[in-house]
């Protein structure tokens, strides 16, 4: 990573930019065996074919469920706090048990419909409690799938987690629906195959292969195939089959692809910041902001705002690199403490308020690393968790999955312009906005100023407020004078797709 950053500062020509993109796309996220062994504890195991069928049953059940509509309602209906501290907790628990029972019935029915023989055995003369392992497996699949696919289950994941939270309350139901998320490390440990993670071929065998050169892709694919075959020969045993090794390698490759896809927009924005702006030279495209002007709630000089943006992007980059760990910590915090929470009106509707000590500790560690590299820190270092700004770990993790959704469309617009400008008709259109260089600097300047001006928060520069300000900027994109340029490059929104 350090070599990559040095390359960025040394060569900002179009040719250098292309080489940098290619280097970024080919890079293997795995650095060494120690780092991989630690990271593998948080990398989810890829779903196999049978697990995908079970996941579809869960997803279908969640889509028709109205669990949160019936359970998370205004507290005065139950006489006070939610959880089992409510003054009318008996009525609340009755509704929860009824809703959970409906969910178990729906999952069982869909399983019978799709697996007639096995499904018949599951439900014949059986109570839900006797199928505890089955429900644990189904609910674990949903949590594991979501970690690897944050753009999926956007309307159903919250319901899933809140169901599990409520089911974990003592004496509510006579079974547990919780199971730890299946990770690469746990799988290899159960198969006595942890030595696989220390093999020198593991990096090549799980490398992301992306690019436009067909011949280069073919060569990389052949090298990866050779590395995988070497791993098969060295590590297959009576405990660890070739299929098991393939599953592990595919899971590690998925994790590399995930990190690359989510970290890449941050890397590109860091590159653009360094390419188009200089903290020592203010010039025509100044990044300075003033409280009360243009909606800004902060006052920063050009150099201070440059540093503020740089440090924010560096923090986001570090968070994206550690997202698997943060997902696990969030899962632990959300489902820990016997599912205790409070239902509170946070000003953004009714939300479950729950502390997140593990996420908080992890964020403090990440922030400390970034601050140590930065030397001096601009703005506040407060990380909101378990309060009205970020009421629970679910809200926290959702906030930081937004980072690539915010940055990727901006990166795509800037990069697409480099190609479109070579088409005569489109070049004339771009020239109406002042030419390629002016358009790029104008878009980036506006984002680096008003995407980091405290306008989306209460005027603060805290860790979460930076991200909220960026999202506030996105909500105003249609009002920008350069919005037609975004549309020209294929822009359709920052929020992605809410479908399955």
C-alpha positions as CSV (number, residue, x, y, z in Angstrom):
1,X,0.0,0.0,0.0
2,X,2.8,2.4,0.8
3,X,4.4,1.7,-2.6
4,X,1.1,2.4,-4.2
5,X,0.8,5.8,-2.5
6,X,4.3,6.8,-3.5
7,X,3.5,5.9,-7.1
8,X,0.4,8.1,-6.9
9,X,2.4,11.2,-5.8
10,X,5.2,10.6,-8.4
11,X,3.1,10.0,-11.6
12,X,-0.2,11.8,-12.2
13,X,-0.1,11.6,-16.0
14,X,-2.9,9.7,-17.8
15,X,-0.5,6.9,-18.5
16,X,0.5,6.8,-14.8
17,X,-3.2,6.9,-13.8
18,X,-3.9,3.8,-16.0
19,X,-0.9,2.0,-14.5
20,X,-2.1,2.8,-11.0
21,X,-5.6,1.5,-11.7
22,X,-4.2,-1.7,-13.1
23,X,-1.9,-2.1,-10.1
24,X,-4.9,-1.5,-7.8
25,X,-7.0,-4.0,-9.6
26,X,-4.4,-6.8,-9.5
27,X,-3.2,-6.3,-6.0
28,X,-3.7,-9.2,-3.6
29,X,-5.2,-8.0,-0.3
30,X,-3.4,-10.8,1.6
31,X,-0.1,-9.4,3.0
32,X,1.3,-12.2,5.1
33,X,0.3,-15.4,6.8
34,X,-0.1,-13.7,10.3
35,X,-2.4,-11.1,8.9
36,X,-4.4,-13.6,6.9
37,X,-4.8,-16.0,9.9
38,X,-6.1,-13.1,12.0
39,X,-8.4,-11.8,9.2
40,X,-9.7,-15.3,8.4
41,X,-11.5,-15.4,11.8
42,X,-13.8,-12.7,10.4
43,X,-14.1,-13.9,6.7
44,X,-17.5,-15.6,6.2
45,X,-17.5,-19.0,4.5
46,X,-19.1,-18.9,1.0
47,X,-22.6,-20.4,0.9
48,X,-22.8,-23.8,-0.9
49,X,-25.6,-24.8,-3.2
50,X,-27.8,-26.3,-0.4
51,X,-27.2,-23.4,1.8
52,X,-28.3,-21.0,-1.0
53,X,-31.6,-22.9,-1.2
54,X,-32.2,-22.5,2.5
55,X,-31.2,-18.8,2.3
56,X,-33.9,-18.3,-0.4
57,X,-36.5,-19.8,2.0
58,X,-35.3,-17.4,4.7
59,X,-35.4,-14.4,2.3
60,X,-38.9,-15.2,1.1
61,X,-40.1,-15.5,4.7
62,X,-38.6,-12.2,5.8
63,X,-40.1,-10.4,2.8
64,X,-43.6,-11.2,3.8
65,X,-43.1,-10.9,7.5
66,X,-44.4,-7.8,9.3
67,X,-42.4,-8.5,12.5
68,X,-41.0,-5.0,13.2
69,X,-44.3,-3.4,12.3
70,X,-46.0,-5.4,15.0
71,X,-43.3,-5.5,17.6
72,X,-41.4,-2.1,17.4
73,X,-44.3,0.3,17.9
74,X,-44.7,3.3,20.2
75,X,-43.8,2.3,23.7
76,X,-47.0,3.8,25.3
77,X,-48.9,0.9,23.9
78,X,-47.0,-1.3,26.3
79,X,-46.8,1.1,29.2
80,X,-43.1,2.2,29.0
81,X,-39.8,0.8,28.0
82,X,-39.4,-2.1,25.6
83,X,-37.4,-5.2,26.1
84,X,-38.3,-7.0,29.3
85,X,-38.2,-3.8,31.3
86,X,-41.6,-2.7,30.0
87,X,-44.3,-2.1,32.5
88,X,-46.5,-4.3,30.3
89,X,-43.9,-6.7,29.2
90,X,-46.3,-9.6,29.3
91,X,-48.3,-8.2,26.4
92,X,-45.2,-7.3,24.5
93,X,-43.7,-10.8,25.0
94,X,-47.0,-12.4,23.9
95,X,-46.8,-10.5,20.6
96,X,-43.2,-11.4,20.1
97,X,-43.9,-15.1,20.7
98,X,-46.8,-15.0,18.2
99,X,-44.7,-13.3,15.6
100,X,-41.7,-15.7,16.0
101,X,-44.1,-18.6,15.8
102,X,-45.5,-17.3,12.5
103,X,-41.9,-17.0,11.2
104,X,-41.0,-20.5,12.2
105,X,-44.1,-21.8,10.6
106,X,-43.5,-20.0,7.4
107,X,-39.9,-21.2,7.1
108,X,-41.0,-24.8,7.9
109,X,-43.8,-24.6,5.3
110,X,-41.5,-23.3,2.6
111,X,-38.9,-25.9,3.4
112,X,-41.5,-28.7,3.1
113,X,-42.6,-27.3,-0.2
114,X,-39.1,-27.3,-1.6
115,X,-37.7,-30.4,0.2
116,X,-40.6,-32.7,0.4
117,X,-38.9,-35.8,1.9
118,X,-36.6,-34.0,4.3
119,X,-39.3,-31.4,5.1
120,X,-41.8,-34.1,6.0
121,X,-39.3,-35.5,8.5
122,X,-38.7,-32.0,9.9
123,X,-42.4,-31.2,10.7
124,X,-43.9,-34.7,11.3
125,X,-44.9,-34.9,15.0
126,X,-42.3,-32.3,15.8
127,X,-42.4,-29.0,17.8
128,X,-40.3,-26.0,16.8
129,X,-38.0,-26.6,19.8
130,X,-37.1,-30.1,18.4
131,X,-35.8,-28.4,15.2
132,X,-33.5,-25.9,17.0
133,X,-30.4,-26.8,15.0
134,X,-32.3,-26.3,11.7
135,X,-33.5,-22.8,12.7
136,X,-30.0,-21.9,14.0
137,X,-28.6,-22.9,10.6
138,X,-31.2,-20.9,8.6
139,X,-30.8,-17.7,10.6
140,X,-27.0,-18.0,10.6
141,X,-27.1,-18.2,6.8
142,X,-28.9,-14.9,6.5
143,X,-26.3,-13.2,8.7
144,X,-23.4,-14.7,6.9
145,X,-24.8,-13.9,3.5
146,X,-25.4,-10.2,4.4
147,X,-21.8,-9.7,5.4
148,X,-20.5,-10.7,2.0
149,X,-23.4,-8.9,0.2
150,X,-24.1,-5.6,1.9
151,X,-26.1,-4.4,-1.0
152,X,-28.6,-7.3,-0.6
153,X,-31.3,-7.8,2.1
154,X,-31.6,-4.1,2.6
155,X,-35.2,-4.3,3.6
156,X,-35.1,-7.6,5.4
157,X,-31.8,-7.8,7.4
158,X,-33.0,-5.5,10.2
159,X,-36.1,-7.8,10.7
160,X,-33.8,-10.8,10.9
161,X,-31.5,-9.3,13.5
162,X,-34.4,-8.0,15.6
163,X,-36.1,-11.4,15.6
164,X,-32.9,-13.0,16.9
165,X,-32.5,-10.3,19.5
166,X,-36.0,-10.9,20.8
167,X,-35.7,-14.7,20.6
168,X,-32.6,-14.5,22.9
169,X,-34.5,-13.0,25.8
170,X,-34.5,-15.4,28.8
171,X,-37.6,-17.6,29.2
172,X,-39.3,-16.3,26.1
173,X,-39.1,-19.4,23.9
174,X,-37.7,-22.9,24.7
175,X,-34.9,-22.9,22.2
176,X,-32.0,-20.7,20.9
177,X,-32.0,-19.5,17.2
178,X,-28.4,-18.2,17.6
179,X,-25.3,-19.8,16.1
180,X,-21.9,-18.2,15.5
181,X,-21.2,-17.0,12.0
182,X,-19.3,-19.7,10.1
183,X,-15.8,-18.3,9.2
184,X,-12.9,-19.6,7.2
185,X,-10.8,-19.9,10.3
186,X,-13.4,-21.9,12.2
187,X,-14.0,-24.2,9.2
188,X,-10.3,-24.9,8.7
189,X,-9.8,-25.5,12.4
190,X,-12.6,-28.0,12.5
191,X,-10.9,-29.8,9.5
192,X,-7.4,-29.6,11.0
193,X,-6.3,-27.5,8.1
194,X,-5.1,-24.2,9.5
195,X,-1.6,-24.8,7.9
196,X,-3.3,-23.9,4.6
197,X,-3.3,-20.2,5.6
198,X,0.5,-20.3,6.0
199,X,1.3,-21.6,2.6
200,X,3.2,-19.2,0.3
201,X,0.8,-20.0,-2.6
202,X,-2.3,-18.7,-0.7
203,X,-1.9,-15.1,-2.0
204,X,-1.7,-16.1,-5.7
205,X,-4.5,-18.7,-5.3
206,X,-6.9,-16.1,-4.0
207,X,-5.9,-13.0,-6.0
208,X,-8.5,-10.8,-7.7
209,X,-8.1,-10.9,-11.4
210,X,-9.5,-7.8,-13.0
211,X,-8.6,-5.9,-16.1
212,X,-9.2,-5.2,-19.8
213,X,-6.3,-7.1,-21.3
214,X,-7.5,-10.6,-22.2
215,X,-4.0,-12.0,-22.6
216,X,-2.9,-10.7,-19.2
217,X,-6.1,-12.1,-17.5
218,X,-5.4,-15.5,-19.1
219,X,-1.9,-15.5,-17.7
220,X,-3.0,-14.5,-14.3
221,X,-5.7,-17.2,-14.4
222,X,-3.2,-19.8,-15.3
223,X,-0.9,-18.7,-12.4
224,X,-3.7,-18.8,-10.0
225,X,-4.7,-22.3,-11.2
226,X,-1.2,-23.6,-10.7
227,X,-1.1,-22.1,-7.2
228,X,-4.4,-23.8,-6.3
229,X,-3.3,-27.2,-7.6
230,X,-0.1,-26.8,-5.4
231,X,-2.3,-26.2,-2.4
232,X,-4.5,-29.2,-3.2
233,X,-1.5,-31.5,-3.3
234,X,0.1,-30.1,-0.2
235,X,-3.0,-29.9,2.1
236,X,-5.6,-32.4,1.1
237,X,-6.1,-35.0,3.8
238,X,-8.8,-37.4,5.2
239,X,-10.1,-34.4,7.2
240,X,-9.7,-31.7,4.4
241,X,-10.9,-32.6,0.9
242,X,-10.2,-30.8,-2.3
243,X,-13.7,-29.4,-2.3
244,X,-13.1,-28.1,1.2
245,X,-9.9,-26.3,0.1
246,X,-11.7,-24.9,-2.9
247,X,-14.5,-23.6,-0.7
248,X,-11.9,-21.9,1.5
249,X,-10.0,-20.4,-1.4
250,X,-13.2,-19.1,-3.0
251,X,-14.2,-17.6,0.3
252,X,-10.9,-15.8,0.6
253,X,-11.0,-14.7,-3.0
254,X,-14.5,-13.3,-2.3
255,X,-13.2,-11.4,0.7
256,X,-10.4,-9.9,-1.5
257,X,-12.9,-8.9,-4.1
258,X,-15.2,-7.3,-1.5
259,X,-12.4,-5.3,0.1
260,X,-11.1,-4.2,-3.3
261,X,-14.6,-3.2,-4.6
262,X,-15.4,-1.2,-1.4
263,X,-12.0,0.3,-0.8
264,X,-11.2,1.2,-4.4
265,X,-13.6,4.3,-4.6
266,X,-11.9,5.6,-1.4
267,X,-8.4,5.0,-3.0
268,X,-9.5,6.9,-6.1
269,X,-10.9,9.8,-4.2
270,X,-7.6,10.1,-2.3
271,X,-5.8,10.0,-5.6
272,X,-8.0,12.8,-7.0
273,X,-7.5,14.9,-3.9
274,X,-3.7,14.7,-4.2
275,X,-3.8,15.1,-8.0
276,X,-6.0,18.2,-8.4
277,X,-5.4,20.0,-5.1
278,X,-2.3,21.2,-3.1
279,X,-2.6,22.1,0.6
280,X,0.1,24.7,0.2
281,X,-1.4,26.4,-2.9
282,X,-4.9,27.7,-2.6
283,X,-5.4,29.1,-6.1
284,X,-8.7,29.3,-8.0
285,X,-10.1,26.1,-6.7
286,X,-9.8,26.8,-3.0
287,X,-11.2,24.3,-0.5
288,X,-11.8,26.9,2.2
289,X,-15.2,26.9,3.9
290,X,-16.9,29.4,6.3
291,X,-19.7,28.7,8.8
292,X,-23.0,29.9,7.4
293,X,-21.8,30.2,3.8
294,X,-23.2,27.7,1.3
295,X,-24.7,25.7,4.1
296,X,-21.4,25.0,5.9
297,X,-21.4,24.6,9.6
298,X,-17.6,24.7,9.9
299,X,-14.9,27.2,9.2
300,X,-11.6,25.9,7.7
301,X,-8.9,27.4,5.7
302,X,-7.9,25.8,2.4
303,X,-5.0,23.8,4.0
304,X,-7.1,22.8,7.0
305,X,-10.0,21.6,4.9
306,X,-7.6,19.6,2.6
307,X,-6.2,17.9,5.7
308,X,-9.7,17.4,7.1
309,X,-10.8,15.7,3.9
310,X,-7.6,13.7,3.6
311,X,-7.9,12.3,7.1
312,X,-11.6,11.5,6.7
313,X,-10.9,9.5,3.5
314,X,-8.0,7.7,5.2
315,X,-10.2,6.8,8.0
316,X,-12.9,5.5,5.6
317,X,-10.3,3.5,3.8
318,X,-9.2,1.9,7.0
319,X,-12.8,1.1,8.0
320,X,-13.5,-0.5,4.6
321,X,-10.4,-2.7,5.0
322,X,-11.7,-3.8,8.4
323,X,-15.4,-4.2,7.5
324,X,-15.4,-8.0,8.1
325,X,-14.2,-7.5,11.6
326,X,-16.7,-4.7,12.2
327,X,-19.5,-6.8,10.9
328,X,-18.7,-9.5,13.4
329,X,-18.3,-7.0,16.3
330,X,-21.6,-5.5,15.3
331,X,-23.3,-8.9,15.3
332,X,-21.9,-9.7,18.7
333,X,-23.0,-6.4,20.2
334,X,-26.5,-6.5,18.7
335,X,-27.2,-10.1,19.8
336,X,-25.3,-9.9,23.1
337,X,-26.6,-9.1,26.6
338,X,-29.7,-11.3,26.3
339,X,-31.1,-9.1,23.6
340,X,-31.7,-6.1,25.9
341,X,-32.5,-2.8,24.3
342,X,-34.7,0.3,24.7
343,X,-37.2,1.5,22.1
344,X,-36.6,5.3,21.7
345,X,-37.8,8.1,19.5
346,X,-34.4,9.3,18.2
347,X,-35.8,12.1,16.1
348,X,-35.6,9.7,13.1
349,X,-38.5,7.5,14.1
350,X,-38.6,4.7,16.7
351,X,-35.3,2.9,17.0
352,X,-33.9,0.2,19.3
353,X,-31.2,1.8,21.4
354,X,-28.4,-0.6,22.4
355,X,-24.8,-0.2,23.5
356,X,-22.0,-1.4,21.3
357,X,-18.9,-1.8,23.4
358,X,-17.1,-4.2,21.0
359,X,-17.7,-2.0,18.0
360,X,-16.6,1.0,20.0
361,X,-13.3,-0.6,21.0
362,X,-12.6,-1.7,17.4
363,X,-13.4,1.8,16.1
364,X,-11.1,3.3,18.7
365,X,-8.3,1.1,17.5
366,X,-8.9,1.9,13.9
367,X,-9.1,5.6,14.6
368,X,-5.9,5.5,16.7
369,X,-4.0,3.9,13.8
370,X,-5.1,6.6,11.4
371,X,-4.4,9.4,13.9
372,X,-1.0,8.0,14.6
373,X,-0.1,8.2,10.9
374,X,-1.6,11.6,10.6
375,X,0.3,13.2,13.4
376,X,-2.1,16.1,14.2
377,X,-5.9,15.6,13.9
378,X,-8.4,18.1,12.5
379,X,-11.8,18.0,14.1
380,X,-13.4,15.9,16.8
381,X,-12.6,12.2,17.5
382,X,-16.0,11.3,19.0
383,X,-17.5,8.1,17.7
384,X,-21.3,8.0,18.4
385,X,-22.6,4.6,19.4
386,X,-25.6,3.7,21.4
387,X,-27.0,7.2,21.5
388,X,-29.6,9.1,19.5
389,X,-27.2,9.7,16.6
390,X,-26.2,6.0,16.2
391,X,-28.7,4.1,18.4
392,X,-27.4,0.6,17.8
393,X,-24.7,-1.4,16.0
394,X,-27.1,-2.1,13.1
395,X,-27.3,1.6,12.3
396,X,-23.5,1.9,12.7
397,X,-22.7,-0.8,10.2
398,X,-25.3,0.5,7.7
399,X,-23.7,4.0,7.8
400,X,-20.3,2.7,6.8
401,X,-21.6,0.4,4.0
402,X,-22.8,3.7,2.4
403,X,-19.2,4.9,1.8
404,X,-18.6,3.1,-1.5
405,X,-22.2,4.0,-2.6
406,X,-21.4,7.7,-2.0
407,X,-18.0,7.7,-3.6
408,X,-18.3,5.3,-6.5
409,X,-20.7,7.4,-8.6
410,X,-18.3,10.4,-8.2
411,X,-15.3,8.3,-9.2
412,X,-17.2,6.9,-12.1
413,X,-18.2,10.4,-13.3
414,X,-14.6,11.7,-13.2
415,X,-13.1,8.6,-14.9
416,X,-15.8,8.3,-17.6
417,X,-15.2,12.0,-18.5
418,X,-11.6,11.1,-19.4
419,X,-13.0,8.8,-22.1
420,X,-16.1,10.8,-23.2
421,X,-14.0,13.9,-23.9
422,X,-12.4,12.2,-26.9
423,X,-15.8,12.0,-28.7
424,X,-16.3,15.2,-30.7
425,X,-20.0,15.8,-29.9
426,X,-19.5,15.1,-26.2
427,X,-16.4,17.2,-26.1
428,X,-18.4,20.2,-27.3
429,X,-21.0,19.6,-24.5
430,X,-18.2,19.3,-21.9
431,X,-16.6,22.4,-23.2
432,X,-19.8,24.3,-22.5
433,X,-19.1,23.6,-18.8
434,X,-15.5,24.9,-19.1
435,X,-13.6,21.9,-20.4
436,X,-12.5,18.6,-18.8
437,X,-10.1,19.9,-16.3
438,X,-12.4,22.6,-15.0
439,X,-15.4,20.2,-14.8
440,X,-13.4,17.6,-12.8
441,X,-12.0,20.2,-10.4
442,X,-15.4,21.9,-9.9
443,X,-17.1,18.6,-9.0
444,X,-14.3,17.5,-6.7
445,X,-13.9,20.9,-5.1
446,X,-17.6,21.1,-4.3
447,X,-17.7,17.6,-2.8
448,X,-14.5,18.1,-0.8
449,X,-15.9,21.4,0.5
450,X,-19.6,20.7,1.2
451,X,-19.4,16.9,1.6
452,X,-17.2,17.6,4.6
453,X,-18.7,20.9,6.1
454,X,-20.7,19.6,9.0
455,X,-24.0,20.4,7.3
456,X,-25.5,17.0,7.7
457,X,-24.9,16.9,11.5
458,X,-25.5,19.4,14.3
459,X,-22.5,21.4,13.2
460,X,-19.9,19.1,14.6
461,X,-16.8,17.5,13.0
462,X,-17.2,14.2,14.8
463,X,-16.4,10.9,13.1
464,X,-20.0,10.1,12.2
465,X,-20.8,13.7,11.3
466,X,-18.3,13.6,8.4
467,X,-20.2,10.7,6.8
468,X,-23.6,12.4,7.5
469,X,-22.4,15.6,5.8
470,X,-21.3,13.6,2.7
471,X,-24.7,11.9,2.5
472,X,-26.3,15.4,2.8
473,X,-24.3,16.5,-0.2
474,X,-25.6,13.5,-2.2
475,X,-29.2,14.5,-1.4
476,X,-28.6,17.8,-3.2
477,X,-26.9,16.5,-6.3
478,X,-29.9,17.4,-8.6
479,X,-29.5,21.1,-7.7
480,X,-25.9,21.2,-8.8
481,X,-25.0,23.1,-11.9
482,X,-22.9,20.2,-13.1
483,X,-25.7,17.6,-12.6
484,X,-26.0,17.1,-16.4
485,X,-22.4,16.0,-16.4
486,X,-23.3,13.2,-13.9
487,X,-26.3,12.2,-16.1
488,X,-24.0,12.1,-19.2
489,X,-21.8,9.5,-17.5
490,X,-24.6,7.1,-16.6
491,X,-25.4,8.3,-13.1
492,X,-28.7,7.0,-11.6
493,X,-28.3,7.6,-7.9
494,X,-26.2,7.1,-4.8
495,X,-28.5,4.7,-2.9
496,X,-28.2,1.6,-5.1
497,X,-30.9,-1.0,-5.5
498,X,-33.3,-2.0,-2.7
499,X,-34.4,-5.1,-4.4
500,X,-33.1,-8.6,-3.4
